[in-house]
Amino acid sequence: MHADDLFQRHAGELNGYLCRRLDSPEQAADLCHEVYLRLRRRAPPAETLTNPRAFLFRIARNLLIDHLRQQQSRPITVPLGDPHLHLESSAPTPESAASSAQAVDGLRTALTDLPDPVRQALLWNRLDGVSQREIGQRLGVSERMAGKYIARALAHCRALVAALVVVVVVAAALPWSLWTADVRTGAGERRTLTLADGGRVILNGRSAINIDITDQHRRVEVVRGEALFQVASDQAHPFRVRAGDARVRVTGTRFEVRRRDGTVRLTVAEGSVAASDGRRERQLTADQQVHWRDGRLGPVAAVDADAALAWARGRLVFRDRPLGELLADLGPYHPDRLGLLNDALAGQRVSGTFATDQPEAVLSALTRTLPVRVLRLPGLVVLY
């Protein structure tokens, strides 16, 4: 059995095993990733393994013991011997996480698709406990009509979410590519790496990259999130970055590549960068930015690179920008998904400087300064 197939078959079971022993989903996910990397490096030929699952969990046990020893809390025993032991966990596999995320997005879409009075009636009734009679008075309709609004909203949301649940998620390759990335970060984590050629890269929260640097070439793939590169100068070996259809080529400079929700952004802080989509190419210099949307390279625009890249210093700087953009930029630092149910709110203008390690303080500031309320659900924070 190939190492990838072996790991994918037991990923959920393995993650559950590590979650119960570490009491930290983030640490368990990181250790699970280490198991995968160790498996790729050390797996013997498949025909020599009499029990591939036991081999996989032996790697996990050894890494777990090393981790706990470093934390000075090594357990007396770490049992693995019972082949009939079923290890289950509420921690999601990459595929189930993708399905859950799609359902959450479906619910948000269902609510935003409703007419304003229908959506408002549902929110007042289910979130604030307002009676149908009072809802009717607020909306200027009868109590009976208010009840119809609520029933209509519930039926619409249930139907759309149910339709999404039965759809086969063929895009599960994206979570798997995240799971198997060379380097990835969790929510609120910022990591600095020194590359083999002497360059550096800073990864933002919820980001992932693959690294391929040899004596002959220098390549990095941005799988998700933000990566800020300080490229070591080497005229003979250009530094190339790929993010979906986006291509970036430099010999020595400082720039950021961001990949989110099907859009790629390049921001240049120093030097000169060549951006391409395979059909057209543009040259960018300091304080310039370009986007790829649906794989197509857009026009070059001026930007304050110092403000755009402030996340690398632990800050988010906003100068009269929409609330929707602020929430998108806050996403890598908050442990839950963030969503807006009102397009009008998404356009509210926001200015300020926020600390990336205090995402809850940012939400509190928004509720004090804007006409916005916050609803907290398991794994989801909704602003409305």
Salt bridges, closest charged atoms under 4 A:
ASP4 OD1 - ARG40 NH1 3.39
GLU13 OE1 - HIS10 ND1 3.25
GLU13 OE2 - ARG53 NH2 2.47
ASP66 OD1 - ARG69 NH1 3.03
ASP105 OD1 - ARG108 NH2 2.96
ASP105 OD1 - ARG337 NH2 2.62
ASP116 OD1 - ARG119 NH2 2.50
ASP128 OD2 - ARG373 NH1 3.05
GLU134 OE2 - ARG138 NH2 2.81
GLU143 OE1 - ARG133 NE 3.51
GLU189 OE2 - ARG191 NH2 2.58
ASP197 OD2 - ARG218 NH1 2.73
ASP212 OD2 - HIS217 NE2 3.05
ASP212 OD2 - ARG219 NH1 3.91
GLU221 OE1 - ARG242 NH2 3.68
GLU226 OE2 - ARG260 NH2 2.34
ASP234 OD2 - HIS237 ND1 3.17
GLU256 OE1 - ARG265 NH2 2.83
ASP277 OD2 - ARG279 NH2 3.48
ASP277 OD2 - ARG280 NH1 2.60
GLU281 OE1 - ARG249 NH1 3.40
ASP304 OD2 - ARG319 NH1 2.62
ASP306 OD1 - ARG313 NH1 3.26
ASP320 OD1 - ARG349 NE 3.37
GLU325 OE1 - ARG321 NE 2.87
ASP329 OD1 - ARG258 NH1 3.14
ASP329 OD1 - ARG260 NH1 3.05
ASP329 OD2 - ARG321 NH2 3.47
GLU360 OE2 - HIS334 NE2 2.62
GLU360 OE1 - ARG376 NH2 2.73
